[in-house]
Amino acid sequence: MQSITQDDLLLYIYGEASTEQTAAIKAALQTDWKLNEQYQELLSAKENLGPVNVSPRKKALDFVLNYANKQVKEFTD
């Protein structure tokens, strides 16, 4: 990994970085104090956000389910 971006740090923080990215970021955080400072700021921001509960509206779910039912009916007819 050539240079670690803010996006890379966010992937790492949320556990979405690849194994190679994770290893590179861990190593860089131990030697690059500026990167470590940026990481700590992002980590703090994540903690301050708290849990986010997101769910679709009932209308959206009904639309998807109705569409799926129509597709099943067309397939079985």
N, C-alpha and C positions, 0 to 999 in steps of 0.2 A: 504494500500500500504506500503510495508516494506521499501524499499529504492528507491529513485527517481534517475533514470539514465538519461544520456544525451539524450537518445532516447525518454524518457518520456517528457523531457523538449521540445524537438523538436515537438512532437505531440501536446503539449500544445500551443506552439508558433503558429503552423499552424492551430489550432482549430480542431485537429483531436483526441484529448484525450477524453476518455469517461467521463461521468458526475462524476463518482467516482474518476477517475484520476485527473480531473480538480480541484475538491474540495481538494484532498490531496495535490496537487502541490501548490495551493493557500495558504493553511495553512502552508506548509513547507517553502514557500518563505518568509513568515513573521517572521519566527523564525530561519531559517538556513541561516546565512550570506554567507557562502561558496557556498551554492546552489544558492542563489540569485545572487551572483557574476557570477557564471557560466551561469545563465539565462540571465543576462544583456549582457554578451559577445555573447551569441548565438543570442539574439535579435538584437544586433548591427551588427553582421555578416549578418543576414537576411536583415536588412535595407540597408547595403552596397552592397548587391547583386543586388538590384533593381528588377524591374519586369522581369520575364522570359516568353518569348513568344515561345511556342513550337508548331509546327504543323508538321504533317507527310508529307513526300514527295509525290508528285503527283503519282509517280510510285507505291508506297505502297497503296494509296487509290484506284487506278485503279485495282490493283491486288485483293483487298478485294471486290470491287464492281463486278468485273468479276466473282469471285468465288461465290458470293451471287447469281448473275444472273443464273449461271449454276445450283446451288442447287434449285432455284425456278423452273427452266425449268424441271429438273428431277422430282421434286415433282408434278408438274402439268401435266406432260406427262403420 
